[in-house]
Amino acid sequence: MRPSAHTSFATNAGRYPRRYRRYYALKIIKKTYVLLMSQLEHIKSEVKLLRLLQHPFIVTLQSNFQDELRLYLLMELVIGGELYALLRNAGKFHNDRAKYYASEVVLVLESRSGAIFP
């Protein structure tokens, strides 16, 4: 398995189980970095939200587990990466692209308004 993407503190390794013909991403997060950067609550929130949200615009968390050194999040593979990483790399979006991503975020929030935002 080779790394397919990197985020600020995690590596995503693409995985292709031939038997099921489905693609997965394994987000590998070093525990030392999580603690060093005070990201523990952020990671807990990410897992909680990914478990709660079921929407076509949100990546599906299949499983999560850990060993002594790392945390692992097994998710469906989505080509293109995280919105945050896209924005960080682009610096800013042109209006049409910004409207497109903003509309996706609004659709997710509208669909889950009762579950997350009472």
QUIKA-V806356 format. One line per field, one symbol per residue. phi: phi as a letter, one per 40 degrees, with the letter a starting at -180 (. if undefined). psi: psi as a letter, one per 20 degrees, with the letter a starting at -180 (. if undefined). burial: # if it has 9 or more other C-alpha atoms within 8 Angstrom, else .. A space follows every 10 residues. Layout:
BEGIN
phi: ???
psi: ???
burial: ???
END
This chain:
BEGIN
phi: .bcbabbcaa bbbcbbcdcc fbcbbbcbbc cccdcccfbd cccdcdcccc cccbadcbcc ccaaaabcbb bbbcbccbch gcddcccccc gabcdccccc cccccccccc cbdccbbc
psi: pqpiqqahkq ppoqpnohhi lqqqpooppp hhggghjljg hggggggggh hgpnqhipqp ogrqrqahhq qpoorqpoph aqgghggghh gqqrgggghg hhhggggggg hjhhhgn.
burial: ..#..#..## #####..... ..######## #.###...#. ......#..# #......### #..#.....# #######... ....###... ..#....#.. ...#...#.. .##.....
END
